[in-house]
Amino acid sequence: MPKVKTGSGAKKRFKVSGTGKLIRRHAMKSHNLEHKSSKRKRGFRKDQPVAAVNVPAVKRLLGLR
């Protein structure tokens, strides 16, 4: 059986937390920030868990299955 390659885009975008959850960056943080409120931009700083429906696909890309 050959080795499974890690998705090179996925390894840059996702990490596994200490409890085993998949963590991602918040979207919408890269541009047009002058139009967004400070409160909204503060919320973008926090990492988000990957939605449950996407977890199997991301795990497969990271070679965790």
ABEGO torsion letter per residue (X at the ends): XBBBBBBAAAAAABBBBAAGBBBBBBBGAABGAAABBAAAAAAAABBBBBBAAAAAAAAAAAGAX
